[in-house]
Amino acid sequence: MRFLFGLILFALDVWAIASVINSGESGRTKVIWVLIIAFLPVIGLIAWWFAGPKANYRGGV
């Protein structure tokens, strides 16, 4: 069970980091968010979810 939780957390962190990298924020902001998510996986993920930069997806209908 612990392995599954770790795997899910890892996948969510990778997704969050990818979203930060694909956002329109400045380079400095991206680096800070990536470091927060990488070094504080649970807290960083929660903080990013509520306050972090989201990716600019260009989808259309």
C-alpha distances in whole Angstrom, upper triangle without the diagonal:
4,5,5,6,9,10,11,12,14,16,17,18,20,21,23,24,26,27,29,30,32,33,37,36,38,37,37,35,32,32,31,28,27,27,26,23,22,23,21,18,17,20,22,20,21,25,25,24,27,29,29,31,30,31,34,33,37,36,39,40
4,5,5,6,9,10,11,12,14,15,16,18,20,21,22,24,26,27,29,30,31,35,34,36,35,34,32,30,29,28,26,24,24,23,20,19,19,18,15,14,18,19,18,19,23,23,23,25,28,27,29,29,30,33,33,36,36,39,40
4,5,5,6,9,10,10,12,14,15,16,18,20,21,22,24,26,27,29,30,34,33,35,33,33,31,29,28,28,25,23,23,22,19,18,19,18,15,15,19,20,18,20,23,23,23,26,28,27,29,28,28,32,31,35,34,37,39
4,5,5,6,9,10,11,12,14,15,17,18,20,21,23,24,26,27,29,32,32,34,33,33,31,28,28,28,25,23,23,22,19,19,20,19,15,15,18,19,17,19,22,22,21,24,27,25,27,26,26,30,29,32,32,34,35
4,5,5,6,9,10,11,12,14,15,16,18,20,21,22,24,26,27,30,30,32,31,31,28,26,26,25,22,21,21,20,16,16,17,15,12,11,15,16,14,15,19,19,18,21,23,23,25,24,25,28,28,31,31,34,35
4,5,5,6,9,10,10,12,14,15,16,18,20,21,22,24,26,29,29,30,29,28,26,24,23,23,20,18,18,17,14,14,14,13,10,10,14,15,13,15,18,18,18,21,23,22,24,23,24,28,27,31,31,34,36
4,5,5,6,9,10,11,12,14,15,17,18,20,21,23,24,28,28,30,28,28,26,24,23,23,21,18,19,19,15,14,16,15,12,13,16,16,14,17,19,19,18,22,24,22,23,22,23,26,25,29,29,32,33
4,5,5,6,9,10,11,12,14,15,16,18,20,21,23,26,26,28,27,28,25,23,23,23,20,18,19,18,14,14,16,15,11,11,15,15,12,14,17,16,15,19,21,20,21,20,20,24,23,26,26,29,30
4,5,5,6,9,10,10,12,14,15,16,18,20,21,25,24,26,25,25,22,20,20,19,16,15,16,14,11,11,13,11,7,7,11,11,9,11,14,14,13,17,18,17,19,18,19,23,23,26,27,30,31
4,5,5,6,9,10,11,12,14,15,16,18,20,24,23,25,23,23,21,19,18,18,16,13,14,14,10,10,12,12,8,10,13,12,10,13,16,14,15,18,20,18,19,18,19,22,22,25,26,29,31
4,5,5,6,9,10,11,12,14,15,17,18,22,22,24,23,24,22,19,19,19,16,14,16,16,12,12,15,14,11,12,15,14,11,14,16,14,14,18,19,17,18,16,16,20,19,22,23,26,28
4,5,5,6,9,10,10,12,14,15,16,20,20,22,22,22,20,17,18,18,14,13,15,14,10,11,14,13,9,10,12,11,8,10,13,11,10,14,16,14,15,14,14,18,18,21,21,25,27
4,5,5,6,8,10,10,12,14,15,19,18,20,19,19,17,14,14,14,11,9,11,10,7,7,10,10,7,8,11,9,6,10,12,10,11,14,15,13,14,13,14,18,18,22,23,26,28
4,5,5,6,9,10,11,12,14,18,18,19,18,19,17,14,14,15,12,10,12,12,9,9,12,13,10,12,14,12,10,13,15,12,13,17,17,14,14,13,13,17,17,20,21,25,27
4,5,5,6,9,10,11,12,16,17,19,18,19,17,14,15,16,13,11,14,14,10,12,15,15,12,13,15,12,10,13,14,11,11,15,15,13,12,11,10,14,13,17,18,21,23
4,5,5,6,9,10,11,14,14,16,16,16,14,11,13,13,9,8,11,11,8,10,13,12,10,11,12,9,7,10,11,7,8,12,12,9,9,8,9,13,14,17,19,22,25
4,5,5,6,9,10,13,13,14,13,14,12,9,10,11,8,6,9,10,7,8,12,12,11,13,14,10,9,12,12,9,11,14,14,10,10,10,10,13,15,18,20,24,26
4,5,5,6,9,12,13,15,14,15,14,10,12,14,11,9,13,13,11,12,15,16,14,16,17,14,12,15,15,12,13,16,16,12,11,9,8,11,12,15,17,21,23
4,5,5,6,10,11,13,13,15,13,10,12,13,10,10,14,14,11,13,17,17,15,16,17,13,11,14,14,10,11,13,13,9,8,6,5,8,9,13,15,18,21
4,5,5,8,8,10,10,11,9,6,9,10,7,7,11,11,10,12,15,15,14,16,16,12,11,14,12,9,11,13,11,8,6,6,6,9,12,15,17,21,24
4,6,8,8,10,9,11,10,6,9,11,9,8,12,13,12,13,16,17,16,19,19,15,14,17,16,12,14,17,15,11,9,9,7,10,12,15,17,21,24
4,7,9,11,11,14,12,9,12,14,12,12,15,16,15,16,20,20,19,21,21,17,16,18,17,14,15,17,16,12,9,8,5,7,8,11,14,17,21
4,6,9,10,12,10,8,12,13,11,12,15,16,15,17,20,20,19,21,20,17,16,17,16,12,13,15,13,10,6,6,4,5,9,11,14,18,21
4,7,9,12,10,9,13,14,13,14,17,18,18,20,22,23,22,24,23,19,19,20,18,15,16,17,14,11,8,8,7,7,10,12,16,18,22
4,7,8,6,6,10,11,10,12,15,15,16,18,20,21,21,22,21,17,17,19,16,13,15,16,13,10,7,9,9,10,14,16,19,22,25
4,6,5,6,9,10,11,12,15,16,17,18,20,21,22,24,22,19,19,21,18,16,18,19,15,13,10,13,13,13,17,19,22,25,29
4,5,5,6,9,10,11,12,14,15,16,18,20,21,23,22,18,19,21,19,16,19,20,17,14,12,14,14,15,18,20,24,27,30
4,5,5,6,9,10,11,12,14,15,17,18,19,22,20,17,18,20,17,15,19,19,16,13,12,15,16,17,21,23,26,30,33
4,5,5,6,9,10,11,12,14,16,16,17,19,17,14,15,17,14,12,15,15,12,9,9,12,13,15,19,21,24,27,31
4,5,5,6,9,10,11,12,14,15,16,18,17,13,14,16,14,11,14,16,13,9,8,11,11,13,16,19,22,26,29
4,6,5,6,9,10,10,12,14,15,18,17,13,15,17,15,13,16,18,15,12,12,14,15,17,20,23,26,29,32
4,6,5,6,9,10,11,12,13,16,14,11,13,15,12,11,15,16,13,10,11,14,16,18,21,24,27,30,34
4,5,5,6,8,10,10,11,13,12,8,10,12,9,7,11,12,10,7,8,11,13,16,19,22,24,28,31
4,5,5,6,9,10,10,13,12,9,10,13,12,10,13,15,13,10,11,12,13,17,19,22,24,28,31
4,5,5,6,8,10,13,12,9,11,14,12,11,15,17,15,12,14,16,17,20,22,26,28,32,35
4,6,5,6,8,10,8,5,8,11,9,9,12,14,12,10,13,15,17,20,23,26,28,32,34
4,6,5,5,8,8,4,6,9,8,8,11,13,12,10,12,13,15,19,21,24,26,29,32
4,6,6,9,10,7,9,12,12,11,14,17,16,14,15,16,18,21,23,26,28,32,34
4,6,9,9,8,10,13,13,13,16,18,17,15,17,19,21,24,26,30,31,35,38
4,6,6,5,8,10,10,11,13,15,15,14,17,18,20,24,26,29,31,34,37
4,6,5,6,9,10,10,12,14,15,14,16,17,19,23,24,27,29,32,34
4,5,5,6,9,10,11,13,14,14,17,17,20,23,24,28,29,32,34
4,5,5,6,8,10,11,12,12,15,17,20,23,25,28,30,33,35
4,5,5,6,8,10,10,9,12,14,16,20,22,26,27,30,33
4,5,5,6,9,10,9,12,12,15,18,20,23,24,28,30
4,5,5,7,9,9,12,13,16,19,21,25,25,28,30
4,5,5,6,7,10,12,15,19,21,24,26,28,31
4,5,5,4,7,8,12,15,17,21,22,25,27
4,6,6,9,9,12,15,16,20,21,23,25
4,6,9,10,14,16,18,21,22,25,27
4,7,9,13,15,18,21,23,25,27
4,6,10,13,15,19,21,24,26
4,7,9,12,15,18,21,23
4,7,9,12,14,17,20
4,6,9,12,15,18
4,6,9,12,16
4,6,9,13
4,7,10
4,7
4
